[in-house]
Amino acid sequence: MELVLKSAAFVDGGEIPARLTCHGEDRSPPLCWSTPPPGTRSLVLIVDDPDAPDPAAPRMVWDHWVLFNLPPECCELPEGVDPASGAGLPTGSGQGLNSWGRTGYGGPCPPVGRHRYFHRLYALDTRLPEELGTPTKDQLLLAMEEHILARDVLVGVYGGDD
């Protein structure tokens, strides 16, 4: 069964609206997805930028949003999830640390060039343990190993053309 991730704000490969970036309101994008495969116990969403700091010479992947233990019956996230409180997230969801060292969404804010922002959704055959606390993306990916039933990627772009 295929998992399909979409946004009402931009199409795959399309421009992320400025309101969803540091140049606008820095709001999380509205996201929706298809029903996950049978046996799904939780969902994970990771948004990152592999072009940091400069697409011509990337040196790191910058993590913008790390969510886990989204319930399998959840099929969307509204625009503008509160970055501090998580208001707008389904009950029981966990937030990991982004590259700013905080939880919540941090929108695109490229220092130079046009960057790609990967919105990755994973369906897992388990709920991740509460002992994870507030994990980094790498800690979350390690905990997810061998539990992925399906995944999809939605890519948005933002920034200058240089």
HUBEL-V681219 format. One record per residue. N is the residue number from 0. PHI is phi in degrees with one decimal (NA if undefined). Layout:
n={N;N}
phi={PHI;PHI}
//
This chain:
n={0;1;2;3;4;5;6;7;8;9;10;11;12;13;14;15;16;17;18;19;20;21;22;23;24;25;26;27;28;29;30;31;32;33;34;35;36;37;38;39;40;41;42;43;44;45;46;47;48;49;50;51;52;53;54;55;56;57;58;59;60;61;62;63;64;65;66;67;68;69;70;71;72;73;74;75;76;77;78;79;80;81;82;83;84;85;86;87;88;89;90;91;92;93;94;95;96;97;98;99;100;101;102;103;104;105;106;107;108;109;110;111;112;113;114;115;116;117;118;119;120;121;122;123;124;125;126;127;128;129;130;131;132;133;134;135;136;137;138;139;140;141;142;143;144;145;146;147;148;149;150;151;152;153;154;155;156;157;158;159;160;161}
phi={NA;-88.1;-102.8;-123.7;-105.3;-140.0;-137.0;-76.9;-90.3;-159.8;-93.7;-57.7;84.7;-93.1;-74.9;-77.6;-62.4;-57.4;-62.1;-93.4;-121.8;-67.6;-85.4;-127.0;-91.7;55.7;-92.8;-67.4;-75.8;-72.2;-130.9;-144.2;-149.2;-73.6;-59.7;-71.2;-66.4;-55.3;91.0;-70.1;-108.8;-164.0;-123.8;-126.4;-126.3;-128.0;-117.4;-144.6;-124.0;-81.6;-101.2;-78.5;-86.8;-134.1;-56.4;-74.4;-150.2;-64.7;-121.7;-158.8;-104.6;-98.1;-89.0;-100.9;-159.3;-133.6;-123.8;-146.9;57.1;-66.1;-66.0;-64.6;-79.7;-71.9;-129.6;-164.6;-126.1;-76.2;-66.6;80.3;-58.1;-64.8;-66.4;-83.5;-89.4;80.2;-55.9;110.7;-87.9;-63.7;-55.4;91.7;-73.3;-114.1;-117.4;-99.0;-86.1;-90.0;-72.2;-83.1;80.8;-136.7;-85.6;93.9;-81.7;-124.9;-73.9;-53.2;-155.4;-66.7;-72.1;-158.7;78.0;-99.5;-106.2;-102.4;-119.9;-93.1;-104.0;-108.7;-112.3;-123.9;-100.5;-113.5;-88.8;-150.1;-92.7;-77.4;-67.6;-60.4;-61.3;-61.8;64.5;-117.9;-76.8;-77.5;-59.7;-62.6;-64.9;-66.4;-60.3;-64.8;-66.8;-81.3;-47.3;66.8;-120.4;-83.9;-92.8;-159.4;-155.5;-149.5;-131.6;-117.5;-111.4;-118.5;-122.7;-159.5;123.6;-68.9;-89.4;-82.7}
//
